[in-house]
Amino acid sequence: MNGRDRTTARELAHRHLEAGDPLGWFEDLYLLAGEDSSIIPWADLKPNPSLVEWLRQNGSVVSGPALKVGSGLGDDAEEMARTGLQTTAFDISESAIARAKARFPKSSVSYVVADLFSAPNDWQGRFSFVLESYTLQVLPQYLRAETVRRIASFVAPGGTLLVIARGREPDEPEGEMPWPVTKQELSLFLTRGLNEISFEDYIDKEEPPVRRFRAAYIRPK
Ligand SMILES: C[S@@+](CC[C@H](N)C(=O)[O-])C[C@H]1O[C@@H](n2cnc3c(N)ncnc32)[C@H](O)[C@@H]1O
C-alpha cells in the first residue's frame, strides 16, 4: 500500500466492523471503485516489489501448484504465474475477481471467489507455494490466529509459505487500517506445523517508507 487516500476504505471498514461484519467492506469497496482503483488503497496495479525481489532471489526453490491469498486485482498472482507457477488466486470479493479476470483476459491464473474462512476442502495441504501479501493487516486482530491457521493449512508437505506485511512492535499503537502485524502474530505460523526459513524486518522504498516483515516458512515433508 502506498501513500494514497484511504478515507473511503477506512470509513467502510469502520462501519462494517462496528456492525460486527469484518469482511463485508471488501466487496463494497471494489464495487464502489468500479474501474477506478484510486479509492482502493492497496491497488498499485503492479506486483508487490517485496514479492518480485523475493521471487528473483528464491524463485528457483518454488515450483508446482501455487496459491495467492486475497488476490485483489491480480497483480501478485500474475507475477507468480509469470515465473512459471501454476497459480490459483482467490478473493472474497466477487467484484475484485471479476476485475482481475477482465484486466488479464489471457491469464493462466485460475481466479476463484472464495472466503479464506470457508475455502474449498481440497485446498488443504495442496499448494507447494502459498503467498499471503497484505491480507492479515486488513483483518482485525481477533481474526488473525484463525487467519494464520487457515493460510498455513494450504501448504503442502515440503511447500513454502511467503508472508509480506506491515510490521510494528507490540507496544506501538495499532493505528488505523491497515493495522500492522507483530512478530508475535506471525510466530503463530510456527504453531501450525511450519518452520521459519527466513524473517526480514526492513523499511521499504515506498513513499512514505513503511516498515515491512517478509517471512518465509516451509512445511517439513
Ligand atoms: C489489502 S488487500 C491486498 C490485495 C493484494 N494482495 C494486493 O496487495 O494488491 C487484501 C485482499 O484480501 C481480500 N480478503 C479479505 N478477507 C478475505 C477473506 N476472508 N477471504 C478471501 N479474501 C479476503 C480482500 O478482498 C482484498 O482484496
The ligand as a MOL file (V3000), in Angstrom:
LIG
                    3D

  0  0  0     0  0            999 V3000
M  V30 BEGIN CTAB
M  V30 COUNTS 27 29 0 0 0
M  V30 BEGIN ATOM
M  V30 1 C -5.0880 -5.4330 1.3570 0
M  V30 2 S -5.8050 -6.3320 0.0590 0 CHG=1
M  V30 3 C -4.3840 -6.9590 -0.7530 0
M  V30 4 C -4.6730 -7.4460 -2.1310 0
M  V30 5 C -3.4340 -7.8680 -2.9110 0
M  V30 6 N -2.6840 -8.8760 -2.1960 0
M  V30 7 C -2.5900 -6.6630 -3.1890 0
M  V30 8 O -1.5770 -6.4770 -2.4990 0
M  V30 9 O -2.9710 -5.8680 -4.0580 0 CHG=-1
M  V30 10 C -6.4740 -7.7520 0.8750 0
M  V30 11 C -7.3610 -8.5860 -0.0150 0
M  V30 12 O -7.8410 -9.6900 0.7330 0
M  V30 13 C -9.1960 -9.9030 0.4210 0
M  V30 14 N -9.7900 -10.5930 1.5750 0
M  V30 15 C -10.0710 -10.0850 2.7870 0
M  V30 16 N -10.6180 -11.0200 3.5690 0
M  V30 17 C -10.6710 -12.1500 2.8380 0
M  V30 18 C -11.1500 -13.4540 3.1030 0
M  V30 19 N -11.6930 -13.7720 4.2800 0
M  V30 20 N -11.0500 -14.3710 2.1280 0
M  V30 21 C -10.5220 -14.0560 0.9250 0
M  V30 22 N -10.0680 -12.8310 0.6100 0
M  V30 23 C -10.1350 -11.8840 1.5620 0
M  V30 24 C -9.7640 -8.5270 0.1610 0
M  V30 25 O -10.9250 -8.5270 -0.6350 0
M  V30 26 C -8.5890 -7.8470 -0.5410 0
M  V30 27 O -8.6440 -7.9710 -1.9240 0
M  V30 END ATOM
M  V30 BEGIN BOND
M  V30 1 1 1 2
M  V30 2 1 2 3
M  V30 3 1 2 10
M  V30 4 1 3 4
M  V30 5 1 4 5
M  V30 6 1 5 6
M  V30 7 1 5 7
M  V30 8 2 7 8
M  V30 9 1 7 9
M  V30 10 1 10 11
M  V30 11 1 11 12
M  V30 12 1 11 26
M  V30 13 1 12 13
M  V30 14 1 13 14
M  V30 15 1 13 24
M  V30 16 1 14 15
M  V30 17 1 14 23
M  V30 18 2 15 16
M  V30 19 1 16 17
M  V30 20 1 17 18
M  V30 21 2 17 23
M  V30 22 1 18 19
M  V30 23 2 18 20
M  V30 24 1 20 21
M  V30 25 2 21 22
M  V30 26 1 22 23
M  V30 27 1 24 25
M  V30 28 1 24 26
M  V30 29 1 26 27
M  V30 END BOND
M  V30 END CTAB
M  END
